[in-house]
Amino acid sequence: MKKTLLNAYIISMPFTSAFCISSSLSWPLIISSCCSLFLIFYLLIGNKIHIPSGKPLFSLFLFLLSIAFSFFINDILFPTNTTVFSKTVNHLLAYFASFINFYISILLLFYLNGDYFIPEKIEERITWVLLFSCIFAIVEFIAKNIFFIDFDRIVPHPSVEQMNALALGDIFKSIRARGLSEEPGHFAFMIDLFLPLAIHYLFFSGVCLLKRGLKIAIVAIFVVTIILTFSTAAFFALPIGLFIAFAYFRKHLVSYLPQIVIAGILLFGSALVLDSYFPIVTQLALDIDQKTSNSGSMDDRSMRSYLFQNYYSKAPILNKVIGYGPSGYLRAGMEADADSFLVLYQTFTFESGILGMLLFTGFLWFIFAFIRKIIFPLNFFLFYSFILGLIHYFFISNYWYPWYWFICAYITYIGTLSKYSSTED
């Protein structure tokens, strides 16, 4: 049962919008809730779960406690805007449901399954799930842009029923691929997070028996799919994250320098060849240029960042320390949804204050500490994925997606296995 639940959850992770029951009930949430109920029942009948290290769990618990405390102060003890109470409660539940289901329950299931879910098995499942998602997105892109099929009528998305977001630029107009997610940028976020794990499994785990040509083809599918999302955040995060990972692991990577250079040349050359026949790379460059130079998206982000700075700088000391509570932007007098923040760190700071943000930073620090305990090169790919998530959250604030918290739970779990412990300090 415990293995089935964890396998089902991994398979469900891409389905955050497509084929979901409603906009608030995604398949990862439903299955992870089943995992949580299973764990509650497992503990109630007298069983125990051995937790090698409780530091990240404790720091996350304190962060959630700070959110609840801010809610109590702002909405129960000193309510200033009772009209937003129901939405505040929904956001409070979203905090607890996301972190309990997507991190705590999954981590405990990893511990319960013991040596069965070793890194190679987890990464194998992630690789095939990612491959399915990417093939699905490529089919979607071809159906919409070449055969002009209304793909959204075939594949229901309860949150955003029709996705007609166009890639900017003058070469060709194409509807961006969103796969099984709500938006293309969110889908690119998932690919970025899982891509390092898939590459590690395919080329460095030593257990993948596929031919090298097939492995390269699979990675090519991943890369092409990222391009088809035309996500500025994804193509900003990938090279920046890789540079940070290379810089941090530079001592380990010296011996791999020739292979890295050859891989870089092959990748660059392949991109040029592809672009000469199908100028999708040029289109991507134009799309990113227009988004970052003069677009409504950039103006909107700038305005929301300005609102955060303006409102937070004028907030009372109490609200600076403990925040305005869940959906605090409404309590502070901003407009519903239109003025919500698009940066996770701004959202957490505004809703849980400096106190909550410090506790969340502590949680991330403990995750990073686990990465340092893991053997190379596995720790390199986990670090890369970890950093990619941190970078992406400068572009989005959707903490209710399961992918990054799965990565954090995976790192925590692997970091406690002696077989994968590094002997270096």
Backbone torsions as a table, in degrees:
resi	resn	phi	psi	omega
1	MET	NA	-46.7	-177.3
2	LYS	-66.8	-34.6	177.4
3	LYS	-70.7	-40.7	-179.9
4	THR	-62.2	-43.3	179.9
5	LEU	-62.0	-44.5	-178.2
6	LEU	-68.5	-39.9	175.7
7	ASN	-62.9	-43.1	179.3
8	ALA	-63.0	-37.8	179.7
9	TYR	-66.1	-44.4	179.5
10	ILE	-60.7	-42.3	178.7
11	ILE	-64.9	-33.3	-174.7
12	SER	-80.0	-16.5	-169.9
13	MET	-55.9	-37.7	178.5
14	PRO	-68.4	-21.1	-172.6
15	PHE	-84.6	63.8	179.6
16	THR	-90.0	-8.2	178.3
17	SER	-142.6	-52.8	-176.9
18	ALA	-64.0	136.2	177.2
19	PHE	62.5	17.9	179.4
20	CYS	-82.5	156.5	-177.6
21	ILE	-68.0	-43.4	178.0
22	SER	-152.0	175.6	-178.4
23	SER	-66.6	-23.1	-178.1
24	SER	-104.2	-5.5	-179.6
25	LEU	-119.6	85.1	178.0
26	SER	-85.0	161.9	179.2
27	TRP	-65.1	-38.2	175.2
28	PRO	-60.8	-36.7	179.2
29	LEU	-68.6	-42.0	-179.5
30	ILE	-63.4	-49.0	-176.4
31	ILE	-71.0	-38.6	177.5
32	SER	-67.1	-30.9	174.7
33	SER	-66.0	-37.9	174.3
34	CYS	-63.0	-38.5	176.4
35	CYS	-61.7	-43.0	179.7
36	SER	-64.0	-42.7	178.8
37	LEU	-64.6	-39.6	177.0
38	PHE	-60.4	-43.7	-179.2
39	LEU	-66.1	-39.2	177.2
40	ILE	-61.3	-47.0	178.8
41	PHE	-63.6	-40.8	-179.8
42	TYR	-59.5	-40.6	-179.7
43	LEU	-77.4	-34.4	-178.2
44	LEU	-66.1	-29.2	-178.6
45	ILE	-86.9	10.4	171.3
46	GLY	101.8	4.0	178.2
47	ASN	-79.7	162.7	178.2
48	LYS	-127.3	154.3	177.1
49	ILE	-121.3	122.2	179.3
50	HIS	-79.9	121.6	179.5
51	ILE	-111.9	106.1	-176.1
52	PRO	-60.1	-35.7	179.6
53	SER	-144.3	124.3	-177.8
54	GLY	-102.0	8.1	-175.4
55	LYS	-62.2	-50.9	178.8
56	PRO	-65.3	-35.2	177.6
57	LEU	-63.9	-41.9	-178.9
58	PHE	-67.0	-43.0	179.7
59	SER	-66.0	-37.6	177.3
60	LEU	-67.7	-39.1	176.4
61	PHE	-60.0	-42.4	178.7
62	LEU	-65.4	-37.4	177.5
63	PHE	-62.6	-47.2	178.1
64	LEU	-63.3	-35.7	177.1
65	LEU	-64.1	-37.3	178.4
66	SER	-66.7	-36.4	176.0
67	ILE	-64.1	-45.3	-179.9
68	ALA	-64.8	-38.8	179.1
69	PHE	-65.2	-42.3	177.8
70	SER	-63.2	-39.7	176.3
71	PHE	-61.8	-43.5	-179.2
72	PHE	-62.8	-44.3	-178.7
73	ILE	-67.7	-47.1	-172.6
74	ASN	-81.7	-29.8	-173.2
75	ASP	-112.1	-21.6	-178.5
76	ILE	-107.0	-52.6	-174.7
77	LEU	-78.0	-48.3	-178.3
78	PHE	-129.1	66.5	-178.7
79	PRO	-68.3	132.2	179.4
80	THR	-114.8	-18.5	-179.2
81	ASN	-144.6	89.8	-175.3
82	THR	-73.4	-14.3	-177.0
83	THR	-72.1	-18.3	-178.1
84	VAL	-104.4	11.8	-173.7
85	PHE	-61.1	-44.2	-177.2
86	SER	-63.4	-40.0	178.7
87	LYS	-68.4	-35.8	177.9
88	THR	-62.8	-42.7	178.1
89	VAL	-62.3	-41.6	178.5
90	ASN	-60.9	-42.3	179.8
91	HIS	-69.2	-36.0	176.5
92	LEU	-62.3	-44.8	177.3
93	LEU	-63.4	-35.3	178.9
94	ALA	-63.9	-40.1	176.8
95	TYR	-58.3	-54.4	-175.2
96	PHE	-66.8	-42.4	-179.7
97	ALA	-63.5	-40.7	-177.1
98	SER	-66.4	-51.7	-173.5
99	PHE	-77.4	-34.2	178.2
100	ILE	-71.1	-47.3	-177.2
101	ASN	-74.6	-44.0	-170.9
102	PHE	-86.2	-22.5	178.2
103	TYR	-114.1	-59.2	-172.0
104	ILE	-64.3	-51.5	-177.1
105	SER	-64.5	-40.3	-179.7
106	ILE	-67.4	-40.6	177.5
107	LEU	-61.6	-43.9	179.7
108	LEU	-65.3	-35.7	176.3
109	LEU	-67.7	-35.4	173.9
110	PHE	-58.8	-47.2	-179.9
111	TYR	-63.7	-38.6	-178.9
112	LEU	-66.3	-35.3	-177.6
113	ASN	-81.2	-5.9	173.9
114	GLY	55.8	-134.2	-174.4
115	ASP	-76.8	-4.5	-179.6
116	TYR	-64.4	-45.1	-179.6
117	PHE	-93.8	70.3	174.1
118	ILE	-76.9	162.2	-176.2
119	PRO	-50.6	-41.8	-177.1
120	GLU	-60.8	-40.0	-179.5
121	LYS	-71.7	-39.3	179.2
122	ILE	-64.8	-46.8	-177.6
123	GLU	-68.5	-31.2	175.5
124	GLU	-61.8	-46.5	179.1
125	ARG	-64.2	-42.1	178.8
126	ILE	-61.3	-41.1	-179.1
127	THR	-61.8	-46.9	-178.1
128	TRP	-71.2	-35.8	176.3
129	VAL	-64.7	-42.5	178.9
130	LEU	-65.9	-40.5	179.3
131	LEU	-62.9	-44.0	177.5
132	PHE	-59.6	-45.3	-178.8
133	SER	-61.9	-40.9	-177.8
134	CYS	-70.7	-41.6	176.8
135	ILE	-62.2	-40.9	177.2
136	PHE	-58.9	-43.7	-178.9
137	ALA	-67.1	-38.0	177.9
138	ILE	-64.8	-43.0	176.0
139	VAL	-59.7	-43.1	178.2
140	GLU	-60.0	-46.2	-178.3
141	PHE	-61.8	-45.1	179.9
142	ILE	-65.3	-42.9	-178.9
143	ALA	-61.3	-42.1	-176.4
144	LYS	-77.4	-41.2	-168.7
145	ASN	-99.1	-19.9	-180.0
146	ILE	-108.2	-44.8	-179.0
147	PHE	-100.2	-3.0	176.5
148	PHE	53.9	41.0	176.8
149	ILE	-88.1	137.0	177.1
150	ASP	-76.6	81.5	-173.3
151	PHE	-64.3	-28.6	-178.1
152	ASP	-70.1	-19.1	174.5
153	ARG	-77.1	-28.7	179.5
154	ILE	-80.2	-40.8	-178.4
155	VAL	-110.5	105.7	-176.0
156	PRO	-71.7	135.8	173.2
157	HIS	-126.4	100.1	-174.9
158	PRO	-63.2	-28.1	-176.6
159	SER	-79.8	-52.7	177.1
160	VAL	-125.5	96.4	-170.6
161	GLU	-67.1	-39.0	-179.9
162	GLN	-118.2	125.3	177.8
163	MET	-114.4	108.1	-179.1
164	ASN	-123.1	27.7	179.5
165	ALA	-65.7	122.3	-176.5
166	LEU	-96.2	145.6	170.4
167	ALA	-73.2	132.5	-178.9
168	LEU	-78.9	157.8	-179.8
169	GLY	128.8	170.0	-172.9
170	ASP	-107.5	-3.2	-176.3
171	ILE	-76.4	-53.9	173.8
172	PHE	-157.3	147.9	178.7
173	LYS	-95.1	124.8	-179.3
174	SER	-137.8	145.4	175.2
175	ILE	-78.7	127.6	-175.5
176	ARG	-69.1	145.5	178.8
177	ALA	-78.0	134.6	176.1
178	ARG	-119.2	-5.4	177.5
179	GLY	58.6	-129.1	-177.5
180	LEU	-97.1	6.1	-177.4
181	SER	-97.4	176.7	-178.6
182	GLU	-75.2	-40.6	-176.5
183	GLU	-135.4	156.4	179.5
184	PRO	-59.3	-41.1	-179.8
185	GLY	-63.6	-35.6	178.4
186	HIS	-70.6	-37.8	176.8
187	PHE	-64.5	-40.7	177.3
188	ALA	-63.7	-33.8	176.3
189	PHE	-59.5	-45.4	179.3
190	MET	-64.7	-43.2	-179.8
191	ILE	-61.6	-45.5	179.8
192	ASP	-57.5	-42.4	-177.1
193	LEU	-68.4	-40.1	-174.8
194	PHE	-88.7	-17.4	-177.9
195	LEU	-58.6	-46.3	178.4
196	PRO	-60.2	-37.8	178.9
197	LEU	-65.9	-40.4	179.7
198	ALA	-66.3	-41.4	179.4
199	ILE	-64.9	-40.1	178.2
200	HIS	-62.2	-42.7	-179.9
201	TYR	-64.8	-44.6	-174.5
202	LEU	-68.7	-41.4	-169.1
203	PHE	-114.0	-19.7	-171.0
204	PHE	-124.8	-9.7	-176.7
205	SER	-75.1	-28.4	-178.6
206	GLY	81.5	2.9	-178.5
207	VAL	-115.9	-11.0	179.6
208	CYS	-79.2	120.5	-173.9
209	LEU	-96.1	6.5	179.9
210	LEU	-68.7	152.7	176.0
211	LYS	-66.2	148.6	-177.1
212	ARG	-58.4	-38.8	179.3
213	GLY	-61.2	-39.6	179.1
214	LEU	-68.9	-37.4	177.0
215	LYS	-61.4	-44.9	179.5
216	ILE	-63.3	-38.8	178.8
217	ALA	-63.6	-39.1	179.1
218	ILE	-64.5	-45.3	178.5
219	VAL	-63.2	-37.8	177.8
220	ALA	-61.2	-38.8	176.4
221	ILE	-62.0	-42.0	177.8
222	PHE	-60.3	-47.2	-176.9
223	VAL	-65.9	-44.4	178.6
224	VAL	-60.4	-40.5	-179.6
225	THR	-64.6	-40.9	176.2
226	ILE	-59.3	-42.0	178.8
227	ILE	-60.5	-41.2	-176.3
228	LEU	-69.3	-16.1	174.0
229	THR	-78.7	-20.4	-177.4
230	PHE	50.1	45.7	-178.1
231	SER	-92.0	116.1	177.8
232	THR	-62.7	-41.7	-178.5
233	ALA	-61.1	-41.7	-178.3
234	ALA	-63.8	-43.0	-176.8
235	PHE	-83.1	-9.5	168.1
236	PHE	-84.6	-42.6	-174.9
237	ALA	-69.0	-42.2	-174.1
238	LEU	-57.8	-53.1	-179.8
239	PRO	-71.7	-37.9	179.3
240	ILE	-64.5	-45.0	178.1
241	GLY	-62.4	-40.0	179.6
242	LEU	-66.3	-39.5	177.5
243	PHE	-62.2	-43.3	179.1
244	ILE	-64.3	-43.2	179.6
245	ALA	-64.1	-42.8	177.6
246	PHE	-62.0	-42.4	-178.5
247	ALA	-65.2	-39.9	-177.4
248	TYR	-71.6	-35.8	-177.1
249	PHE	-105.8	26.0	-174.1
250	ARG	-57.8	-35.4	-179.3
251	LYS	-66.1	-36.1	179.7
252	HIS	-75.9	-27.7	-170.7
253	LEU	-90.6	-5.6	-178.5
254	VAL	-57.6	-42.5	-178.2
255	SER	-70.4	-17.7	180.0
256	TYR	-97.7	6.5	-173.1
257	LEU	-57.1	-45.7	178.9
258	PRO	-58.9	-43.5	179.6
259	GLN	-64.3	-38.0	-180.0
260	ILE	-65.2	-42.8	179.5
261	VAL	-64.1	-45.3	179.3
262	ILE	-61.8	-44.3	179.2
263	ALA	-61.8	-40.9	178.9
264	GLY	-63.6	-43.1	179.1
265	ILE	-64.2	-43.9	179.1
266	LEU	-63.1	-41.7	-180.0
267	LEU	-64.8	-45.7	-179.7
268	PHE	-65.0	-42.5	179.6
269	GLY	-64.8	-41.1	178.9
270	SER	-63.0	-38.0	179.0
271	ALA	-64.6	-40.1	178.9
272	LEU	-66.3	-42.2	178.8
273	VAL	-63.7	-46.2	178.4
274	LEU	-59.0	-43.3	-176.0
275	ASP	-68.2	-28.1	179.7
276	SER	-69.6	-28.1	178.6
277	TYR	-96.0	-38.2	-178.3
278	PHE	-139.4	98.1	-167.9
279	PRO	-71.6	52.0	-177.9
280	ILE	-76.1	-29.8	178.7
281	VAL	-69.3	-41.8	175.9
282	THR	-62.9	-41.5	177.0
283	GLN	-61.2	-41.0	178.2
284	LEU	-62.2	-43.8	179.6
285	ALA	-61.9	-42.3	177.8
286	LEU	-65.0	-40.0	179.0
287	ASP	-61.1	-46.7	180.0
288	ILE	-65.1	-40.6	-179.8
289	ASP	-61.9	-44.2	-178.7
290	GLN	-69.6	-35.6	179.5
291	LYS	-67.9	-35.9	-175.2
292	THR	-89.6	-15.3	-176.8
293	SER	-102.8	-47.2	-175.1
294	ASN	-156.7	88.1	179.9
295	SER	-149.8	158.9	178.8
296	GLY	-64.5	-32.2	179.5
297	SER	-62.8	-46.0	179.9
298	MET	-67.0	-39.9	178.1
299	ASP	-62.2	-40.3	179.9
300	ASP	-64.7	-43.3	178.9
301	ARG	-63.9	-41.8	179.9
302	SER	-63.7	-41.0	179.6
303	MET	-64.5	-41.3	-179.4
304	ARG	-68.6	-36.1	175.7
305	SER	-65.7	-38.6	177.1
306	TYR	-63.6	-41.7	178.8
307	LEU	-61.9	-41.3	177.8
308	PHE	-59.9	-49.8	-179.6
309	GLN	-61.7	-41.1	-177.4
310	ASN	-67.0	-51.0	-176.5
311	TYR	-71.6	-39.7	-177.1
312	TYR	-70.9	-36.3	179.7
313	SER	-66.6	-28.1	-179.8
314	LYS	-95.6	0.3	-177.5
315	ALA	-69.4	148.9	173.6
316	PRO	-59.5	157.0	-178.3
317	ILE	-54.8	-42.4	-178.9
318	LEU	-58.4	-44.8	-179.4
319	ASN	-71.3	-28.5	175.2
320	LYS	-67.6	-32.6	-177.8
321	VAL	-82.6	-47.7	-174.9
322	ILE	-108.5	-4.4	177.9
323	GLY	82.7	-177.6	179.2
324	TYR	-99.2	2.4	-179.3
325	GLY	86.9	171.8	178.1
326	PRO	-54.3	139.9	-173.0
327	SER	51.5	39.3	-176.2
328	GLY	-63.8	-23.3	179.4
329	TYR	-61.2	-30.4	176.8
330	LEU	-71.0	-40.8	-179.9
331	ARG	-66.5	-29.9	-179.8
332	ALA	-78.9	-6.7	175.3
333	GLY	105.4	8.5	177.9
334	MET	-83.3	167.8	-177.8
335	GLU	-78.7	149.2	-178.3
336	ALA	-61.1	128.2	174.9
337	ASP	63.9	-45.7	-175.6
338	ALA	-61.2	-29.9	-177.2
339	ASP	-109.6	10.4	177.6
340	SER	-68.0	154.9	-173.6
341	PHE	-84.3	149.0	-177.9
342	LEU	-106.9	8.7	177.0
343	VAL	-118.3	125.8	-176.2
344	LEU	-56.8	-42.8	-175.0
345	TYR	-67.7	-33.0	174.2
346	GLN	-68.4	-41.3	179.1
347	THR	-61.2	-48.9	-178.7
348	PHE	-65.1	-39.6	179.6
349	THR	-66.0	-42.9	-178.3
350	PHE	-70.2	-34.4	-174.5
351	GLU	-92.5	-28.7	-179.9
352	SER	-118.9	-1.5	176.6
353	GLY	75.3	-175.9	178.2
354	ILE	-60.8	-38.0	-179.7
355	LEU	-59.1	-51.4	-179.0
356	GLY	-64.4	-39.6	-179.6
357	MET	-66.3	-36.6	176.5
358	LEU	-64.9	-40.3	179.0
359	LEU	-67.3	-39.3	177.5
360	PHE	-66.8	-38.8	176.1
361	THR	-61.8	-37.7	176.1
362	GLY	-62.2	-39.7	176.2
363	PHE	-59.9	-47.0	179.5
364	LEU	-64.6	-35.0	179.6
365	TRP	-64.5	-40.2	178.8
366	PHE	-66.4	-35.3	176.1
367	ILE	-63.8	-44.7	178.0
368	PHE	-61.2	-38.3	179.1
369	ALA	-62.1	-35.2	177.1
370	PHE	-67.2	-36.9	178.6
371	ILE	-58.9	-39.8	-178.0
372	ARG	-65.8	-20.1	-178.8
373	LYS	-88.2	-8.6	-172.8
374	ILE	-93.7	148.9	-177.0
375	ILE	-68.2	155.1	174.9
376	PHE	-87.6	141.9	8.2
377	PRO	-94.3	3.1	-179.5
378	LEU	-57.2	-41.1	-178.8
379	ASN	-65.1	-29.9	177.9
380	PHE	-62.2	-47.7	-177.6
381	PHE	-70.7	-35.3	175.9
382	LEU	-66.8	-40.7	177.6
383	PHE	-63.1	-43.0	178.8
384	TYR	-59.5	-46.9	178.3
385	SER	-63.0	-42.3	178.8
386	PHE	-59.6	-45.4	-179.6
387	ILE	-68.3	-39.2	178.0
388	LEU	-58.1	-40.3	177.6
389	GLY	-64.1	-43.2	179.0
390	LEU	-61.2	-40.0	179.3
391	ILE	-68.8	-44.8	-179.2
392	HIS	-59.1	-33.9	-177.9
393	TYR	-74.8	2.6	165.6
394	PHE	-84.2	-9.2	-177.7
395	PHE	-112.9	-23.6	179.8
396	ILE	-135.2	163.9	179.6
397	SER	-126.5	16.5	-174.7
398	ASN	-79.4	81.6	179.9
399	TYR	-72.4	-11.0	-177.0
400	TRP	-86.2	5.6	170.6
401	TYR	-84.3	144.7	-170.6
402	PRO	-83.6	-16.2	-164.1
403	TRP	-63.8	-48.7	-175.9
404	TYR	-68.9	-35.5	-179.7
405	TRP	-71.9	-27.9	171.9
406	PHE	-65.0	-44.1	177.8
407	ILE	-59.0	-43.6	179.8
408	CYS	-64.4	-42.0	178.0
409	ALA	-65.2	-40.0	179.0
410	TYR	-62.7	-45.0	178.5
411	ILE	-62.5	-44.4	179.4
412	THR	-59.5	-44.3	-178.8
413	TYR	-64.9	-51.3	-178.4
414	ILE	-62.9	-34.3	-178.8
415	GLY	-66.6	-14.3	179.9
416	THR	-102.8	0.2	179.0
417	LEU	-90.9	122.3	-176.6
418	SER	-62.0	-31.9	-178.7
419	LYS	-61.0	-28.3	-176.2
420	TYR	-110.6	19.9	-179.4
421	SER	-84.5	138.7	178.0
422	SER	-82.6	146.7	176.9
423	THR	-89.2	-5.3	-180.0
424	GLU	-87.5	156.9	177.0
425	ASP	-81.2	NA	NA
